[in-house]
Structure formats: C-alpha cells, structure tokens
Amino acid sequence: MIYEPLFFFNIAKAGTPQPWLAKSYAWSNGGKTITFTMRTNAKWTDGQAVTAADVAYTFNLLKSNPALNSAGLPIDSASAPNATTAVVNFTQSSYAAVDYIAGSTYILPQHVWSKISNPTTTLNPKPVGSGAYTVQSVTGQALTLKANPNYYMAGLPKVKSYRFLYFNGNQAANLAIENGQVDWANTYIPNIDTVYKKKNPKFAVSNTPVAITSLVPNFQDPVVSQLPVRQAISYALDRDTISKTVYNGYANPISTSGLISPNFDNVADPTLKDSKFEFSVSKAKSTLESAGYTMGSDGFFAKDGKELTLTVQVPSGYTDYVQALQIMVQQLKSAGINLVVQGESVNAWTSAFYNGQFQLLMTYQGFTSSPYVYYKTLIGSDGLPPIGQEDTAGNQGRYTNPEVDTLLQQIASTPDVSAQKPSFVQIQQIFARDLPVIPLFQQQNEGTFNGNHITGFPTPDNPYASSGQQQPNVGWVAMHLTPVK
C-alpha cells in the first residue's frame, strides 16, 4: 500500500501478471538479464518522479545487503540506461524467479534511501513511497493510512482511509467483525455461515486456497529428522475429522505432493495429483516399530530409553490451530506418540520459526502465484543460514536436499512450462517420499467483507486477487475496493 513492486502476480488465479510500476518486461541472455520498461507518470509521495534509476538502485541495494535480499536473488548488477529502462543481471538463469523479481521486490526511492547509512536496521517512521496510501498515524491500537491524492492510476484509490486495528487473537477480532467494527478481515471465523452471514445478508466471504497448513519439522532435531517419525505422525492424523471439526469441512484435502490445487495443476504429477494422505493408526505403529521403537507401559513409544515426546509450538491466539492441535494430541496418543502443545505469543512463535529454534511448528505456507516460488520457499536449501540465524526466505525447517536445489535451478533456467514440468514432477515425488513438511490440508484464506460499507472485493467468481491481506496483495485489493455511499 506504500511501497510497490513492478508487477502484480495474482496468487488466487495464476496467469498473466498485471502492470504496476512497470509496463512490461523482457528476458534475454538465457534468463540472466531482465529488462523493465517503466511507467512515466508515477511519482513518489514527496513529488519526485519514479524512474528506472530507482529500480536499479533497489536491486543493487539488495545485492550489497544480503539481509534485505530475503528471496536470495542471485543479483549480479543493475543499471538504468535511461529514465524508463531498468536492466537487472543475474549470475544464473532466473526465468522462474520472475515472481520474486518483479512481484515481490518493493522499489525504493534512491534519493531517500541512498542517504540512509544502515538500511537493514534503520526505522522508517515517515516512508516515502509510490503507493496508493501514505501513513497518517500509528498507535499501539491502530495504523491509519490515508489515500495518496497524487496516485498515478486513474480513479484509484477509491477508499480514502484505512484503519488497521490490532487484536491479540481470533476471538477479539471476530467479535469486532460481528459487531460491524471491521469491514475487511482475514481471520478464522467458526460457523461463519450461521453466525455471520445469516445475521447480515451483506456480510460476504471469499475463500480461495492459496496456501497449506502444515506441521514443520526441524531437521536439526534428532527425532523429527527421522523419516519414520514423520511418517508415523502423518499416518496417525485423521485430517478429514480435523477439517470437519474445526473448519466445518472447508479445509480442502492436500495431495501427498504438497501442491496447491487448482492453482498449480498445470505442473502437477498426474500420478500424485489426486493422492491423499493415508490415515492408519496401525501403519503409524508398525512404522515406528520397524524403526526400532518399542511401546512402553504408559502407552507411548520409546527408543534408547527416551519416550517419543514431541513439542509443537503455536500462537495461543490462533484459536483454530489450537483446537486442531488438541485433536491431534488425542490422535497421536492413539498411535503411541506423546504430542505436547506449547502455546505462546505470535512474536515468540515467529522468532522461533525464523531462527529454527523449534522441534515442530504449526504454520501456513504458500501465498504465491508461482509453483517454483512455492517449492523453493518450502524446501529449497540453497543459501540456508544455520540454526540461530534468521531465515525469512523460507524452508525454516532446514530440510536439505541437493537434488531438489538442482531441480529448482533447472526450472529457473527455462521459461517453458512444458520443459519445467519434468523437474516439478521429480520435486513432487521427492516431497511425497521425504515428507520435508507434514501437510494437513489446504489453508483456508477467508476474506470477510462488510457489504454494507464496501464493494468491489474479490469473489470466487471474480478472483482478481486473493481476498487475504498478504503482501503485496493487500495493496492491490485496497485500492480497488469501493465504499458504499
């Protein structure tokens, strides 16, 4: 909403990206060079023009500051031959990384950021951006943004002000939504059809699968790094019961390849596309027994004198995840696995996740229009930092497989989807075999909208964007919503 990428990639419906700060792009040099043609009417909120020099500066800044280059882009150099042409060179073919390059890199004003001595740590209370909104005020309870009166897209934005409210969990947020205090939300609401839509016919719900919910194992942990343990966990989980109990059956099944459907069906392995995770307590037990575990008198397996006790971390305010884990505790107990749920603050959970300081962690992953970005974020290990160092690029479980990294590079080396597909198929087969994460189901992405106050939101019939508030999707939706007069 403040800083913008060059293009908008729709995570709800993969297809042709929409121009944002740039009008077009073209690849050359075997996928090692991408050239952007910029708009000529975009301005920073301080009145200066957005030019190709800002694009070149941004990519060079990422190259010289790895902490800012969260996607690990292999940037070699960037330049601006003229005001409307930006050229970015990479050290390796990067066709499939275009989502990262053009859709997830936020362009910065060179005349502002070049004066900042340490861009990785400097606070930015008065951002100068190109987006449809600017910061009006920030408090401990709300962030208020106001419309940019000089925004370059004709007729946008339509909503003049947004107030983002802070809640400490689902329950407080849902009460505010039900009372009409919140017009746009992205949260788990139990019994949404009967509690909300029946009460208010103009209360709209848009739900498109754009991510997965999973248990992430830490591969530096000596227990969950064992494949038989991960397999036993998966066998012991009755995912259908969890979905029906917690999500009214709306959490769709996920295939054993971990691939989100239907968004990525064009690269799906036909032998795995319709596969489902098997629920079998007997197989969970036999898998552990084959791995040397023996059942103790307390009903839990043990090996080398150590009980099979696993700790999973979850934010206490994520009431749907907490409820799901309570069910999992009982399901895993039936298979002789002692699951301990550790509830904590979102900040503590996020820190543990990014720094790799957990055994198991329940989370959601995805939110991309690119299957390459999806798998690279999920299980790519190129450039992974060690445990204790922050990893915001993905694969926080530190799963390492050189074959996967080679296949990802093969995908990135060609823009031809048909040529990419064999590598995607192999990755899916490795995923199904190794269980680098333990998928539960396709993540609900319920966007809820108060139709009494706003229209123009994404719907299943018109998924022009995801209804959720992920970046940069939130900026695209925010400027297209229309207030009801």
ROFIMAR-666751 format. One record per residue (C-alpha): x negated, y, z. Coordinates in Angstrom, 2 decimals. Each point is the difference from the previous one (the first is absolute). Layout:
<nodes>
       px       py       pz
        X        Y        Z
...
</nodes>
This chain:
<nodes>
       px       py       pz
     0.00     0.00     0.00
    -3.05     2.28     0.49
    -2.81    -1.67    -1.94
     0.78    -1.82    -3.23
    -1.48    -2.72    -2.19
    -0.33     0.21    -3.77
     2.86    -2.43    -0.77
     2.95    -1.58     1.77
     0.05    -3.81     0.01
     3.40    -1.36     0.99
    -0.41    -2.76     2.59
     3.70    -0.90    -0.26
    -0.10    -0.72    -3.72
    -3.31    -0.57    -1.73
    -0.26     1.73    -3.35
    -1.35     3.09    -1.70
    -1.43     2.52     2.50
     1.49     3.49     0.08
    -2.19     3.10    -0.50
    -0.67     1.95     3.17
    -3.03     2.32     0.03
    -1.25    -1.52    -3.25
     1.85    -0.36    -3.31
    -1.84    -3.02    -1.40
    -3.03    -2.23     0.37
    -2.12    -2.15    -2.29
    -2.57    -2.72     0.63
    -3.33    -0.37    -1.80
    -3.43    -1.57     0.47
     1.47    -3.43     0.71
     2.05     1.20     2.94
    -2.88     1.87     1.64
     1.25     3.45    -1.00
     3.44     1.58     0.40
     0.88     3.42    -1.40
     2.90     2.04     1.36
     1.78     2.84    -1.75
     1.30     2.42     2.60
     3.12     2.13     0.21
    -0.63     3.69    -0.58
     2.66     1.45     2.29
    -0.82    -1.56     3.39
    -1.24     2.28     2.78
    -1.33    -0.44     3.50
     2.14     1.55     2.71
    -2.51     2.85     0.35
     0.73     0.97    -3.62
    -3.11    -1.37    -1.73
     0.39    -2.28    -3.01
    -0.39    -3.76     0.25
    -2.65    -0.97    -2.55
    -1.98    -3.00    -1.13
    -2.89     1.27     2.12
     2.08    -0.80     3.09
     0.44    -3.57    -1.24
    -3.71    -0.42    -0.65
    -0.81     1.48     3.41
     2.42    -2.40     1.74
    -1.49    -3.14    -1.55
    -3.56     1.17     0.63
     1.00     0.70     3.61
     1.23    -3.59     0.33
    -3.23    -1.30    -1.48
    -2.16     1.95     2.45
     2.22    -0.77     3.01
     0.79    -3.75     0.14
     2.18     0.58     3.08
     2.42     1.93    -2.22
    -0.13    -2.58    -2.80
     2.44    -2.37     1.70
     0.72    -1.90    -3.23
    -3.70    -0.70    -0.56
     0.08     1.44    -3.52
    -3.35    -0.65    -1.80
    -0.44     3.66    -0.97
    -3.13     0.85    -1.95
     0.68     3.65    -0.88
     2.73     2.48    -0.87
    -0.02     3.14    -2.12
     2.25     2.62    -1.54
    -1.03     0.90    -3.58
     2.73     2.65     0.01
     2.89     1.23     2.15
     2.42    -2.68    -1.17
    -2.28    -3.04    -0.46
    -1.33    -2.10     2.89
    -2.30    -2.96    -0.62
    -0.69    -2.64     2.66
    -2.66    -2.68    -0.51
    -0.22    -3.26     1.91
    -2.84    -2.45     0.53
     2.19    -2.89    -1.11
     3.08    -0.57    -2.11
     3.01     1.30     1.94
     3.06    -0.33    -2.23
     2.12    -1.71     2.65
    -0.94     2.57     2.64
     1.90     2.77    -1.77
     2.62    -0.07     2.77
    -2.74     0.86     2.51
    -1.69     2.50    -2.31
     2.97     1.92    -1.36
     2.77    -0.88     2.44
    -1.62    -0.05     3.45
    -2.76     2.59    -0.22
     1.16     3.38     1.30
    -1.55     2.91    -1.86
    -1.58     2.71     2.17
    -0.71     3.69    -0.73
    -3.73     0.35    -0.57
    -0.03     3.64     1.08
     1.24    -1.07     3.46
    -1.65    -3.35     0.66
    -3.44     0.89    -1.35
    -0.31     2.36     2.99
     0.73    -2.79     2.53
    -3.24    -1.39     1.42
     1.38    -3.35     1.19
     3.08    -0.99    -1.99
     0.32    -3.40     1.72
     0.74     1.44     3.45
     1.16     3.61    -0.46
     3.56     0.67     1.12
     2.17     1.72    -2.59
     2.77     1.98     1.74
     0.79     2.26    -2.98
    -0.31    -2.17    -3.10
    -0.16     1.59    -3.43
     1.65    -2.49    -2.32
     1.70    -0.20    -3.37
     3.13    -1.77     1.23
     3.64     0.95     0.21
    -0.28     0.78     3.73
    -2.18     1.91     2.43
    -0.39    -0.25     3.76
     2.30     2.30     1.95
    -0.56    -1.29     3.55
    -1.27    -2.96     1.99
     1.02    -0.97     3.54
    -0.10    -3.17     2.06
     3.58    -0.73    -1.05
     0.14     1.00    -3.67
    -1.87     0.94    -3.14
     1.84     2.61    -2.08
    -0.80     0.50    -3.65
     1.45     2.75    -2.21
     0.40     0.08    -3.76
    -2.81     1.40    -2.11
     1.65     2.94    -1.83
    -2.58    -0.17    -2.80
     0.17    -3.71    -0.70
    -0.78    -0.82    -3.63
     2.72    -2.59    -0.74
     3.06     1.88    -1.25
     2.97    -0.12     2.38
    -1.90    -1.85     2.73
     0.05    -0.38     2.93
     3.71     0.15     0.74
    -0.09    -0.45     3.78
    -1.44     3.15     1.55
    -1.22    -1.44     3.30
    -0.81    -3.38     1.56
    -0.37    -0.70     3.70
    -1.77    -3.29     0.76
     1.02    -1.08     3.49
    -2.08    -2.15     2.32
     1.51    -3.06     1.74
    -1.77    -2.54     2.17
     1.82    -2.99    -1.47
     2.89    -1.34    -2.04
     2.68     0.38     2.65
    -0.41     3.76     0.46
    -0.25     0.53    -3.74
     3.07    -2.08    -0.75
     2.09     1.90     2.54
    -0.98     3.27    -1.68
     0.90    -1.43    -3.42
     3.37    -1.24     1.25
     0.75     3.40     1.54
    -0.73     1.80    -3.27
    -3.16     1.72     1.24
    -2.15    -1.66    -2.66
     0.79     0.17    -3.71
    -2.77    -2.21    -1.39
    -1.65    -2.82     1.87
    -2.03    -3.12    -0.63
     0.52    -2.26     2.97
     1.47    -3.33     0.99
     3.69     0.29     0.87
     1.76    -3.15     1.27
     3.53    -0.68    -1.25
    -0.32     2.93    -2.35
     3.12    -0.76    -2.05
     2.37    -0.20     2.96
    -1.55     2.56     2.33
    -0.84     2.77    -2.45
     1.59    -0.36    -3.42
     3.39    -0.95     1.41
    -0.13     3.00     2.32
    -1.05     2.37    -2.76
     0.81    -0.97    -3.62
    -2.51     2.57    -1.28
    -2.83    -1.61     1.95
    -2.14    -1.58    -2.75
    -2.54    -2.80     0.22
    -2.58    -0.70    -2.68
    -2.11    -3.15     0.41
    -2.62    -1.19    -2.49
    -2.69    -2.59     0.86
    -3.34     1.80    -0.35
    -2.07    -1.74     2.70
    -0.31    -3.13     2.10
     0.18    -0.58     3.73
    -2.76    -2.31     1.16
    -2.15    -1.26     2.82
    -3.58     1.09    -0.70
    -2.66    -2.34     1.43
    -3.44     1.35     0.90
    -2.56    -2.09    -1.87
    -2.66     0.92     2.51
     2.01    -1.85     2.65
    -1.14    -3.63     0.46
     3.56    -1.33     0.36
     2.25     1.68    -2.59
    -2.84    -0.11    -2.54
     0.62    -3.77    -0.10
     2.24    -0.86    -2.95
     1.84    -2.82     1.86
     1.01     2.48     2.72
     1.38     2.45    -2.57
     1.77    -2.82    -1.81
     1.54    -1.28     3.23
     1.27     3.49     0.87
     1.59     0.27    -3.43
     1.61    -3.44     0.16
     1.45     0.76     3.45
     1.76     3.19    -1.13
     3.64    -0.21    -1.03
    -0.05     3.18    -2.05
     3.62    -0.31    -1.11
     1.24    -0.02     3.59
    -2.13     3.04     0.85
     1.37     1.90    -3.00
     3.62    -0.84     0.80
    -0.37     0.74     3.71
    -1.98     3.23    -0.22
     0.78     1.40    -3.45
     3.47    -1.39    -0.73
    -1.62    -2.09    -2.74
    -1.23     3.07    -1.91
    -3.69    -0.86     0.35
    -0.48    -1.94    -3.22
    -2.22    -3.10    -0.19
    -3.57     0.41    -1.22
    -1.73    -2.56    -2.22
    -3.11    -1.85     1.18
    -2.04     2.20    -2.35
     0.88     3.02     2.14
     1.08     1.87    -3.14
     2.86     2.52     0.21
     2.93    -0.74    -2.32
     1.36     1.28    -2.30
    -2.50     2.87    -0.24
    -2.98    -2.21    -0.84
     1.73    -2.84    -1.82
    -1.91     0.80    -3.19
    -3.21    -1.41     1.54
     1.60    -2.76     2.11
    -1.30    -3.55    -0.15
     3.01    -1.91    -1.39
    -0.88    -3.01     2.17
     0.17     2.12     3.17
     2.56     2.68    -0.88
     2.92    -1.85     1.59
    -2.00    -1.81     2.68
     1.00     0.44     3.62
    -1.84    -0.51     3.26
     0.94    -3.36     1.50
     1.46    -0.14     3.49
    -1.08    -3.23     1.69
    -0.85    -0.35     3.67
    -1.24    -3.53    -0.60
    -2.45     1.22    -2.67
    -1.16     2.78     2.31
    -0.85    -2.58     2.64
    -1.61    -2.50    -2.36
    -2.12     2.77    -1.56
    -1.39     0.92     3.39
    -0.54    -3.62     0.97
    -1.97    -0.57    -3.22
    -2.17     2.96     0.96
    -0.90    -1.53     3.35
     2.62     1.59     2.24
     1.74    -2.12     2.63
     3.29     0.67     1.75
    -0.34     0.85     3.68
     2.38    -0.86     2.83
     1.27     3.60    -0.05
     1.31    -0.42    -3.56
    -2.76     2.02    -1.67
    -2.84    -1.20    -2.19
    -3.61     0.35     1.12
    -3.45    -0.59    -1.46
    -3.34    -0.20     1.77
     1.79     0.75     3.26
     1.58     3.23    -1.28
     3.75     0.36    -0.33
     1.32     1.23    -3.35
     1.16     3.39     1.26
     0.26     2.81    -2.54
     0.57     3.70     0.66
     1.92     2.14    -2.49
     0.07     3.80     0.26
     3.04     2.10    -0.89
     1.24     3.53     0.74
     2.55    -0.17     2.81
     2.21     2.49    -1.83
     0.33    -2.21    -3.08
     3.08    -1.71     1.40
     0.57    -2.20    -3.05
    -3.56    -1.35     0.12
     0.26    -0.56     3.76
     3.24    -1.93    -0.47
    -1.50    -2.05    -2.83
    -3.04    -0.85     2.09
     2.16    -1.10     2.92
     1.57    -2.54    -2.35
    -3.44    -1.03    -1.27
    -1.19    -0.63     3.55
     2.67    -2.69     0.37
    -0.55    -1.43    -3.48
    -3.75    -0.33     0.50
     0.52    -1.45     3.47
     1.93    -2.84    -1.63
    -3.12    -0.71    -2.05
    -2.33     0.10     3.00
    -1.38     3.50    -0.62
     0.09     2.56     2.81
     0.67     3.42    -1.55
    -0.43     3.02     2.27
     1.52     3.30    -1.13
    -1.99     3.09     0.95
     2.14     3.13    -0.33
    -1.81     3.33    -0.19
     0.19     3.54    -1.32
    -0.11     0.67    -3.73
    -3.34     1.78     0.44
    -1.57    -2.95     1.82
     1.40    -2.46    -2.56
    -1.24     2.09    -2.93
    -3.46     0.35     1.52
    -0.23    -3.74     0.64
     1.15    -0.72    -3.56
    -2.45     2.29    -1.77
    -2.95    -0.92     2.21
     0.63    -3.75    -0.19
     0.44    -0.37     3.74
     2.84    -2.49     0.15
     0.66    -3.73    -0.30
     3.38     0.16    -1.76
     1.88     3.12    -0.94
     3.49     0.43    -1.42
     0.22     2.65    -2.69
     1.30     0.96    -3.44
    -2.14     0.27    -3.14
     0.54     0.99    -3.61
     1.64     3.25    -1.14
    -1.65     0.15    -3.42
     1.08    -0.27    -3.63
    -3.13    -2.00    -0.86
    -0.48    -3.73     0.69
    -3.75     0.64    -0.22
     0.15     2.60     2.76
     2.31    -2.30     1.96
    -2.42    -2.95     0.05
    -3.11     2.17     0.33
     1.50     1.67     3.07
     1.21    -3.30     1.39
    -3.03    -2.27    -0.50
    -2.76     1.77    -1.94
    -3.23    -0.03     2.00
    -2.33     2.15    -2.09
    -1.42     2.70     2.29
     1.69    -1.23     3.18
    -1.42     1.67     3.13
    -0.95    -2.14     3.01
     2.29    -0.49     2.98
     0.12     3.14     2.09
    -0.31     2.35    -2.98
     3.20     1.48    -1.37
     1.37    -1.65    -3.13
     2.80     2.00    -1.59
    -0.43    -1.46    -3.49
     1.71    -3.30     0.78
    -0.72    -3.63     0.93
    -0.23     0.87     3.68
    -0.12    -3.71     0.79
    -3.44    -0.10    -1.67
     0.78    -3.02    -2.19
    -3.03    -0.51    -2.24
     0.03    -1.90    -3.27
    -2.51     0.90    -2.77
     2.19    -1.82    -2.54
     2.91     2.35     0.74
    -2.28     3.03    -0.38
    -1.25    -1.30    -3.36
     3.56    -0.58    -1.21
     1.03     3.49     1.10
    -2.90     1.46    -1.98
     1.04    -2.03    -3.05
     3.50     1.48     0.31
    -1.41     3.51     0.32
    -2.11    -0.45    -3.13
     2.94    -0.10    -2.44
     3.23     1.98    -0.48
     1.63    -3.00    -1.68
     2.48    -1.63     2.42
     0.01    -3.24    -1.99
    -3.78    -0.17     0.39
     0.28     0.80     3.71
     2.61    -2.64     0.74
    -2.31    -3.08     0.18
    -2.03     1.76     2.70
     3.18     0.98     1.85
     1.16    -3.63    -0.16
    -3.26    -1.20     1.55
     0.27     2.57     2.79
     3.54    -1.16     0.75
    -1.16    -3.62     0.18
    -2.82     0.96     2.37
     2.45     1.96     2.13
     2.39    -2.96     0.21
    -2.89    -2.31     0.90
    -1.87     2.18     2.52
     2.81     1.94     1.72
    -2.20     3.10     0.44
     3.08     1.61     1.53
     3.11    -1.84     1.16
     2.95     1.56    -1.90
     3.37    -0.02     1.71
     2.33     1.60    -2.55
     0.33     2.94    -2.33
     0.03     3.14     2.10
     3.27     1.89     0.20
    -0.49     3.55    -1.19
     3.27     1.52     1.10
     0.28     3.63    -0.88
     3.03     1.50     1.70
     1.57     3.23    -1.19
     2.79     2.15     1.41
     2.10     0.60    -3.10
     1.88     2.77     1.78
    -3.12     2.15    -0.22
    -2.15    -1.26    -2.90
     0.35    -1.72    -3.37
    -2.40    -1.04    -2.75
    -1.70    -2.72     1.99
    -1.31    -3.24    -1.53
     2.50    -2.85    -0.27
    -0.24    -3.63    -1.14
     1.62     1.11    -3.27
    -2.39     2.95    -0.36
    -3.27    -0.94     1.73
    -1.92     3.03    -1.28
    -2.14    -0.35     3.13
    -0.08    -1.98     3.20
     2.51     1.21     2.57
    -2.67    -0.22     2.69
    -2.33     2.69     1.28
    -3.33    -1.44    -1.11
    -2.58     2.31    -1.54
     0.08     1.36    -2.65
     3.51    -1.32    -0.65
     1.48     2.25     2.69
    -1.10     3.10    -1.90
     1.61    -1.13    -3.24
     3.33    -0.80     1.66
     0.01     3.08     2.25
    -0.14     2.44    -2.90
     2.75    -1.85    -1.92
     2.58    -0.15     2.81
     2.89     2.44    -0.29
     1.83     1.58     2.94
     3.78    -0.29     0.08
     1.61     3.42    -0.12
</nodes>
